[in-house]
């Protein structure tokens, strides 16, 4: 049976505090691979079911978790008291019990679980007559995990938690990964039989295996080769491990798609990034957020590009920061430049070393090559911005714009006191302070006349010579 023919409801448990993380932030909000843990799981779930059949159980910092799950259509179930995994699913009965098909239970702190594995789990449920198929793995050291007990036929008879297991049961190496695919009708028929009769005094979802088996239903186990795929993140070490694996998967995906990454172990590329063919990413670059990069670009060493759109054949120099900006085809930025936010560097334009742009539109072919700040500015095509130019855009209360026309030439160390307009083809003399608009093709000189006083320096030194 094709997966699309199987109605699947996904419940993601994300209500816990996560005390072992030693954090004031809910565990599922910590990030790996450029997304929060719960976002990673939601994105996997979206490959298995429509958003309208995905539900996130929230509790601790519920509002923040809701905000992290931005996909429209996903539902939320609030678990005001954390009474165990069984309770977390059972409180959704008013919403979930009317949904037919299969009920897939995931955890919001398991970002490494692949959609491919979960498809196999769903198909295993659909292919037979089991009331539940659960994910298991053989582990060298299953301490902390529930142990899977099989009956004589090979079916799962029970799952025994670490705290409740006998020495013989705890010697079993097949561990429950905590991921379940239930027949929804049978789950809701028997969910009311969960009890708190265990050392933790909680409703364990693991007890459903024994409850279903006792009622005469078959429960199956599906083993995965590597238990780390189902790893639940409990501390910063595991978080770093998950982040590394997710980022390795991303760099592998990009390299197989034709991107050159010169030292993959050193770069940081978020899951949402898109990079075109024949682009080269140099060592220690960071490409973050929803950035898209075109073809045949070069992203320089130690540069940071975040939430930006980079066109084809763009060069981002080493140690350059580009944030929330657009760089069009054939432009170059850096090295040691900063595009702070809401900038557009148009086709063929050049931003050089130690230049900062903020809310600036730099026209096609324009150049700002050295030591310049352009804020709240619109720069015309082919304009040249000399070294040391500053747009004084802030008066202490408000920001003001500067407009520089096409083909204008701004002399070195010009200070333009906004709001100002400099016309097409105009010049400003080096070292000028521009406080008035400059007409097209005019020259503006805003500096004091130079005065030279002969012998002034030697006379000054003589006055300062020590007395004998």
C-alpha positions in Angstrom: 0.0 0.0 0.0 1.3 3.5 -0.9 2.0 5.7 2.0 -0.2 8.5 0.6 -3.1 6.1 0.8 -2.5 5.6 4.5 -4.1 8.3 6.7 -1.4 9.1 9.3 -1.7 11.4 12.3 1.5 12.5 13.9 1.8 13.5 17.6 5.0 15.2 18.6 5.7 15.3 22.4 7.3 18.6 23.2 6.0 19.6 26.7 8.9 18.7 28.9 11.3 20.9 30.8 14.4 19.0 30.0 16.2 19.6 33.3 19.3 17.7 32.2 20.0 20.5 29.6 20.8 22.8 32.6 18.9 25.6 30.8 16.2 28.1 31.4 15.0 27.5 27.9 12.7 24.6 27.0 14.8 21.7 25.7 13.0 21.5 22.3 13.9 25.1 21.6 17.6 24.5 21.6 19.0 24.5 18.1 20.8 21.9 16.0 21.6 22.2 12.3 20.2 25.7 12.2 16.7 24.9 13.5 15.2 24.3 16.9 14.9 20.6 17.9 11.2 20.7 17.5 11.4 22.4 14.1 13.6 19.5 12.9 11.0 16.9 14.0 8.1 18.9 12.5 9.9 19.2 9.2 10.4 15.4 9.2 6.7 14.9 10.1 5.6 17.1 7.2 7.2 14.5 4.8 4.7 11.9 6.2 1.5 13.7 6.8 -0.3 17.0 6.0 0.1 19.8 8.5 -3.5 19.4 9.5 -2.8 15.9 10.8 0.3 17.0 12.8 -0.1 17.9 16.5 2.5 19.2 18.9 2.0 18.6 22.6 3.2 21.7 24.5 3.7 22.4 28.1 6.8 24.1 29.5 7.2 27.5 27.7 4.2 26.6 25.5 3.9 29.9 23.8 7.6 30.0 22.8 7.3 26.4 21.4 4.2 27.5 19.4 6.1 30.4 17.9 9.0 28.1 16.9 6.6 25.9 14.9 5.7 28.4 12.2 4.1 26.0 9.7 0.4 26.9 9.2 -2.1 24.3 9.9 -0.2 22.4 12.6 -2.3 21.8 15.8 -1.3 22.2 19.4 -2.4 20.2 22.5 -1.5 21.7 25.9 -0.3 19.4 28.7 -0.5 21.6 31.7 0.8 18.9 34.1 3.6 16.6 32.9 2.4 13.2 34.0 4.3 11.0 31.6 4.3 10.2 27.9 1.1 8.2 28.0 -0.7 11.2 29.6 0.8 13.5 27.0 -0.9 11.6 24.1 -4.1 10.7 26.0 -5.0 14.3 26.8 -5.3 14.8 23.0 -8.3 12.4 22.9 -10.9 15.1 22.2 -9.0 16.2 19.0 -7.2 13.0 18.0 -9.7 10.1 18.7 -11.8 11.0 15.7 -8.9 10.7 13.3 -8.8 7.4 11.5 -5.8 5.4 10.2 -2.5 5.3 12.1 -1.2 7.3 15.0 2.6 8.0 14.9 4.2 9.2 18.1 7.4 11.2 18.0 9.5 13.3 20.4 10.4 16.9 19.9 14.0 16.3 21.0 14.9 13.7 18.4 16.1 15.7 15.4 18.1 12.9 13.7 15.2 10.6 13.0 14.8 10.3 9.2 11.6 10.3 7.3 12.8 7.2 5.5 12.9 5.3 8.7 9.5 6.5 9.8 8.0 5.5 6.4 9.3 2.0 7.0 7.7 2.0 10.4 4.3 3.0 8.9 4.6 0.5 6.1 5.4 -2.2 8.7 2.2 -1.3 10.5 0.2 -1.2 7.3 1.6 -4.5 6.0 0.5 -6.8 8.8 -2.2 -7.1 11.5 -0.3 -5.6 14.4 -2.0 -3.1 16.6 1.4 -1.3 17.1 4.9 -1.4 15.7 7.6 0.2 17.8 11.1 1.2 16.9 13.9 -0.7 18.6 17.7 -1.1 18.4 20.3 -3.5 19.8 22.6 -1.4 22.0 25.9 -2.2 23.6 24.8 -0.3 26.7 21.0 0.2 26.8 21.1 1.8 30.3 18.2 4.2 30.7 16.2 2.7 27.9 13.1 0.4 28.2 13.9 -3.2 27.4 11.8 -5.0 24.8 10.4 -8.4 25.9 9.3 -10.8 23.2 6.9 -13.8 23.5 7.5 -17.2 22.0 6.1 -16.1 18.6 8.5 -13.2 18.4 5.9 -10.6 19.0 6.4 -7.9 21.6 4.9 -8.9 24.9 6.0 -5.9 27.0 8.4 -3.0 27.3 10.0 -2.8 30.8 11.4 0.6 31.9 14.9 0.8 33.5 13.5 1.6 36.9 11.1 -1.3 36.9 13.2 -4.0 35.3 14.5 -7.2 36.9 18.2 -8.1 36.6 17.3 -10.6 33.9 15.2 -8.1 32.0 17.9 -5.4 32.2 20.4 -7.8 30.7 18.4 -7.6 27.4 20.1 -5.4 24.8 17.2 -4.7 22.6 16.1 -1.2 23.6 12.8 0.6 22.9 13.5 3.9 21.0 10.2 5.3 22.1 8.8 5.8 18.6 5.4 4.1 17.9 3.0 3.6 15.1 -0.4 2.5 16.5 -3.6 1.6 14.8 -5.5 4.7 16.0 -8.8 2.9 16.8 -7.1 0.3 19.0 -4.9 2.9 20.7 -8.0 5.0 21.8 -9.9 1.8 22.7 -7.3 0.8 25.2 -5.6 4.2 26.2 -7.8 4.4 29.3 -6.1 1.3 30.7 -2.8 3.2 31.3 -2.1 3.5 35.0 0.6 5.1 37.2 1.5 1.8 38.8 5.2 2.2 38.4 8.2 3.6 40.4 7.9 7.0 38.7 4.1 7.3 39.3 3.6 8.4 35.6 1.5 7.2 32.7 4.0 5.4 30.5 3.3 5.1 26.8 5.5 2.0 26.8 2.8 0.2 28.8 0.6 0.2 25.7 2.6 -2.7 24.3 1.6 -5.0 27.2 -1.9 -3.6 27.3 -2.5 -4.4 23.6 -0.8 -7.8 23.8 -3.0 -8.7 26.9 -6.1 -7.8 24.9 -5.1 -10.3 22.2 -3.5 -7.8 19.7 -0.1 -8.3 18.2 2.7 -5.8 18.8 5.7 -5.9 16.5 9.2 -4.4 16.8 11.1 -2.8 13.9 14.8 -2.7 14.5 17.0 0.1 13.2 20.7 -0.5 12.7 22.0 2.6 14.6 20.3 3.7 17.8 21.8 7.1 17.4 19.2 8.0 14.8 16.5 8.0 17.5 18.7 9.8 20.0 16.7 12.1 22.3 18.8 15.2 23.2 19.3 15.4 27.0 22.4 17.5 27.4 24.7 19.9 25.6 27.1 17.1 24.5 24.3 15.3 22.7 23.1 18.6 21.3 26.5 19.3 19.8 26.6 15.7 18.4 23.3 16.2 16.7 24.3 19.6 15.3 27.4 18.1 13.8 25.6 15.2 12.1 22.9 17.5 10.7 25.5 19.9 9.3 27.5 17.0 7.8 24.3 15.8 6.1 23.8 19.4 4.7 27.3 19.7 3.4 27.1 16.3 1.8 23.8 17.2 0.1 25.3 20.4 -1.3 28.5 18.8 -2.5 26.5 16.1 -4.3 24.5 18.9 -6.0 27.7 20.5 -7.4 28.9 22.9 -4.7 32.6 22.9 -3.8 33.2 23.1 0.0 36.9 23.4 0.5 37.0 22.1 4.1 33.6 20.7 5.0 34.4 20.0 8.7 35.0 23.8 9.3 31.9 25.4 7.7 28.5 26.0 9.3 25.6 25.8 6.8 22.0 25.8 8.1 19.4 23.4 6.8 17.3 26.0 5.1 20.2 27.3 2.9 20.2 26.8 -0.9 23.4 27.1 -2.9 23.8 26.9 -6.7 26.1 24.7 -8.7 29.8 25.5 -9.1 29.8 27.9 -6.1 32.8 27.5 -3.8 32.6 27.8 -0.1 35.9 28.5 1.6 36.9 27.2 5.1 35.2 28.5 8.2 32.4 30.3 6.3 29.0 30.4 7.9 25.8 30.4 5.7 22.8 30.8 7.9 19.0 31.1 8.1 17.1 31.2 4.8 20.0 32.3 2.6 20.0 31.5 -1.1 23.2 31.7 -3.1 23.4 31.5 -6.9 25.7 29.6 -9.2 29.5 30.2 -9.7 29.9 32.3 -6.6 32.7 32.3 -4.0 32.0 32.6 -0.3 35.2 33.7 1.3 36.9 32.2 4.3 35.5 33.2 7.7 32.6 35.1 6.1 29.1 35.1 7.5 26.0 35.3 5.3 22.7 35.2 7.0 19.1 35.4 5.7 20.3 36.9 2.4 19.9 36.4 -1.3 23.1 36.2 -3.3 22.9 36.2 -7.1 25.0 34.3 -9.6 28.8 35.0 -10.0 29.0 37.0 -6.7 32.2 37.1 -4.7 31.9 37.5 -0.9 35.4 38.2 0.4 37.0 36.7 3.5 35.8 38.0 6.9 32.7 39.7 5.4 29.3 39.8 7.1 26.2 39.9 5.0 22.9 40.0 6.9 19.3 40.4 5.6 20.5 41.8 2.3 20.4 41.2 -1.5 23.6 41.0 -3.6 22.9 40.9 -7.3 24.7 39.1 -10.1 28.4 39.8 -10.6 28.7 42.1 -7.5 31.6 41.7 -5.1 31.6 42.4 -1.3 34.6 42.5 0.9 37.0 41.4 2.3 36.3 42.8 5.8 33.0 44.4 4.7 29.6 44.5 6.5 26.2 44.6 5.0 24.2 45.1 8.2 20.5 44.9 7.1 18.1 45.6 4.3 20.7 46.4 1.7 20.7 45.8 -2.1 24.0 45.7 -3.9 23.0 45.8 -7.5 24.6 44.0 -10.5 28.3 44.5 -10.9 28.6 46.8 -7.9 31.6 46.6 -5.6 31.8 47.0 -1.8 35.4 47.0 -0.6 37.3 46.5 2.6 36.1 48.1 5.8 32.9 49.4 4.2 29.6 49.2 6.1 26.2 49.4 4.5 22.9 49.8 6.3 19.5 50.1 4.5 21.4 51.2 1.4 20.7 50.6 -2.3 24.1 50.6 -4.2 23.4 51.0 -7.9 24.7 48.8 -10.7 28.4 49.2 -11.2 28.8 51.6 -8.3 31.8 51.4 -6.1 32.5 52.0 -2.4 36.0 50.5 -2.2 37.4 51.6 1.2 36.7 52.7 4.7 33.1 54.0 4.2 29.8 54.1 6.0 26.6 54.4 3.9 23.4 54.3 5.9 19.8 54.9 4.7 21.3 55.7 1.3 20.4 55.3 -2.4 23.4 55.3 -4.6 23.0 55.7 -8.4 24.6 53.4 -11.0 28.3 53.8 -11.7 28.7 56.2 -8.8 32.1 56.2 -7.1 32.2 56.6 -3.3 35.7 57.7 -2.2 37.6 56.3 0.8 36.5 57.5 4.2 33.0 58.8 3.0 30.3 58.9 5.7 26.6 59.5 5.4 25.6 61.2 8.7 22.1 59.7 8.8 21.2 60.0 12.5 20.5 63.3 14.2 20.1 61.8 17.7 16.3 61.4 17.2 15.6 60.2 13.7 17.3 58.6 10.7 17.5 60.6 7.4 18.2 59.5 3.8 21.0 60.4 1.4 20.6 60.2 -2.3 23.6 60.1 -4.6 22.9 60.3 -8.4 24.2 58.2 -11.3 27.8 58.6 -12.1 28.5 60.9 -9.1 32.0 61.1 -7.7 32.2 61.5 -3.9 35.7 62.6 -2.9 37.7 60.9 -0.2 36.7 61.8 3.4 33.5 63.5 2.4 31.0 63.8 5.2 27.4 64.1 3.9 25.0 65.4 6.5 21.6 63.9 5.7 19.0 64.5 4.4 20.9 65.4 1.3 20.6 64.9 -2.5 23.7 64.8 -4.7 22.7 65.0 -8.4 23.8 62.8 -11.3 27.4 63.3 -12.4 28.1 65.7 -9.5 31.4 65.8 -7.6 32.2 66.5 -4.0 35.8 67.6 -3.2 37.9 65.5 -0.9 37.5 66.3 2.7 34.3 68.2 2.3 31.4 68.4 4.7 28.3 68.5 2.6 25.3 70.3 4.3 23.4 71.4 1.2 22.1 69.6 -1.9 24.4 69.4 -4.9 22.9 69.9 -8.4 23.7 67.5 -11.2 27.2 67.9 -12.7 28.2 70.5 -10.1 31.3 70.5 -7.8 30.7 71.0 -4.1 33.5 72.1 -1.9 32.7 72.2 1.8 36.0 72.8 3.6 38.0 75.7 5.1 40.7 77.4 3.0 44.1 76.1 3.8 46.5 78.5 5.6 50.2 77.9 5.7 52.3 79.6 8.5 55.9 79.5 7.6 58.4 78.5 10.4 55.5 78.0 12.8 56.6 74.5 13.8 60.2 75.3 14.4 59.3 78.3 16.6 56.9 76.1 18.6 59.7 73.6 19.2 62.0 76.4 20.4 59.5 77.6 22.9 59.3 74.1 24.4 63.0 73.5 24.6 64.0 72.8 28.2 65.9 75.6 30.1 69.5 74.9 31.2 
